[in-house]
């Protein structure tokens, strides 16, 4: 693992904690061109991520939700795909499960997965065949899960596309953050998660988890496994399908 990449993650980690503490429930909100909300928290976080990455890797390829002008061709070995605030609706309503997600690739290969939710005090970092939960190495064999409660996480509008009556033996859950849902699956705390139409930054922060721990994204309708190259090809375009994340 490149220590410079880890140092960037640590700096972003500290910044998010301090930014959350400074926000203190005082949230400035504006509307994007597509009618969705964006907060000053989003914008401040976006600016910091771009600044701290660019200082270390000035030619890095940065794909970040709130600043599409930073999209570049693959001119550097490092690519950072960032959702500065996954779970915006939850954040704006004062719910605790939201956070930043970062996926780092080196020469097109997933290098690191990271999610940090300062309000729920949950941090997930994966690299070099290891997963860390709140800075402690996670061992899945020690995870105690009630096997009679099988769970599927779903995105908030998915009921408009799928008839869930057939999912009678499963619990359906939505916590408001796509990345949090996917991480729960990767930690063995749910069977699968279904994700409606999304963007690459909504899922890139778990690419490393998927590659190293035998999970994969599938096109739900046709049950076709989607490769990393297929997903990354979308860049700033919407992935207009239902993704299913589960054990490969």
N, C-alpha and C positions, 0 to 999 in steps of 0.2 A: 504494500500500500504506500502510495506517495504521501509522505508526511505533510506536504504542502496542502494537499486536498483535505486531510483531516484538520489541519489548522484553520482552513477556511470554514469548515463545518463548525468548529468550536467557536469561532468569532461570530458566526451567524446565530449560533445557539445562545450566546450571551446577549447579543443584540435583541433577539426576540423576547427573551425574558425581561430585559429592561424596558423595551418598548411596550410590552403588555402591562407592566407595572405602572408606567407613565400614563398609559391610556386611561386607566382608572374609570372605566365605564363611560368616558366622554368620547363619543365616536362621531367623526365627521363623515358624512356619506354624500356621494354624488352618483349620477347615472352615467353609464357608458353608452356608446352609440347604439348598442343592441338592446338597451332598456334595462339591463341588469345593474345591480348596485356595485359600487366600488368605494371602499373606505379610505381615509387618509392612512390608516394602518397598512393597507395594501400598498399604497404608493410609497410610503416611507420604507417599508420592508423591501420592496422591489428595488428602490434606489440603492439601498445598502448592499443587497446581494450583488448587484451589478458592479458596484464600486469595489467590494472586497475581492471578488473573483478577478476582475480586470487588473487589479494591482499585481496579483500574483501571476495570472495567465492572461496577458494583454490580447492574445489572439484566440482565446478560448471561444468556442461556439456556445452561446448562451441562448436558450429558448425559455422565455419566461412570460407568464400569462399577461401581465399588465403592461408589457413593453415589447410589442411584436417587432418594433424597428430594430431590435438587437439581434434578430435572427440572422445567422450567417451561414455560409457554406462551410463544409468541413475543412477549414483551413488549419486547424490546430488539432493536436492529438486528444485534447480534452473537450468534452461536451457536457454542459450542465443544463438539465431540464428541470425547471423550477415552477412549482405552484406556490406563490408567496402566502396564499391564504385559502387553503382547501376547507370548505365548509363556511363560506361567507355568510349564508343565511343564518346559520347557528351563531356565528360570531356577533352578527348585528342584533340578535335577539337575546344575547347574554347566555346562550347555552354553552357548556364547557368543551364540547368535542369539536375542535377545529385546529388547524395548525399549518405549518409549512412542510412541504414535501420536496425533496431534492433527489434526483437520480443523476449520478455521474457516470459517464462512459469514457473509456480511453481507447482510442482507435476503433470505436464502434462496439466495444465489448463492455457490458455493465461492470462497473468498478465498485459502486457503493450505493446503498439505499438509506434514506434518512427521512424521518418524520418527527416533528416536535410539536406537541400541543401544550403551550404554557398554562392555559386555564385548567386543564385536567392533569397537569404535571406528568405527562406521559412522553417518553422519548424512546425512539426505536432507531437503531443504527446497525447496519449489516455490511460486513466486508470480510474478505479473506476467510470464507466458510464459517463465519461466526455471526451471531446475532446478539446485540446488547440491548437490554431493556432497562431504562433508567441507569445506564452506565454499568450494569451487571450482566455478565454473560448469561444468555438464556439457553437452557437445555430442555428441549421439548419433551424428553422422557420423564422429566419431573413435573410436567404440567398435568394437573388433575382436572379432568373435564367430565361432567356428567354425561355419560354416553346415551342416556335416554332422552336428551334434549338436543336434537339435531337442529342446526340453525343455518338459515340462508339470510345474508344481508342483501338488501335491495336498495336501489336509488329511489328518490322520492316520487318520481312521476312514472315509474315503471308499470304501475297498475293500469295505465292507459294503453299499454302495448301487450301485456300478458294477462291471461286469465289465471289467477293464482288459486283457483278452486282445486286444481289437481295437486297442489302442494300440501296435502292434508296431514302428512306425517311430519311436517317440519314447522319450526318457528320462523316467522319472517320478522326481520329487525331492520331498523334504519336509525343510525346515530347522527346522520347529517354530514358525514365526511367520507368521501369515497376511499381516500387513502387509509383512513382508520379501519374501514371495513376490510380492505384487502390485507392489511397487516394482521388483523385478527384471524383471517383465514390462514395466512402464512405461519402464524404461531400455533395453529391447530385448534383454535377456539371457535371455529365455524367450518361447515362443510364446503361452502362456496359463497361467492358474492356475485350478484348480477348488477351490471353497470349499464345504464342507458347511454344514449349518445353523449360522447365526451370529447375532450381534447387530450393531446399527448401528455401534457403536464399533469393531467388528472391521474395518470397511472405510471408515469416514468419512474417515480420514486420507489417503485417496488420491482423494477426490472432485475436488479441483482438478486433479490430474494427469490424471484421466479426461476432465474437461471441456476442458482446454487442449491436450492432446496426442493427441486422437482415440482414446481408449480408452473402453471401456464395460463395464458389467456386464450379463450375460444370464442369464435363467433357462435353465439347461443343458438341461432336459428338453424344453422347447418352443421353445428358441432365440428367446425374446422379449427384446428389450432393455428393461431396467428403468430407468425415469426416476429422477432424483434425488428427486422428490416421492414416488414409490412406495417407495423405500428409506427415506426419512426418516419416512414415516408409521408405521414400526414402532416408533420410539422405544425403549422398554425391552422390547418383545416380540421373541421370536426370529424371525429371517427363516428360515422353515422350508422352504427349497428349496436346490438346489445352484446357486450362483452361478458363472458363468464370466466371468473378466476377460480381455479381449483387445482387440486393435486393432478400433476401431469401423468 
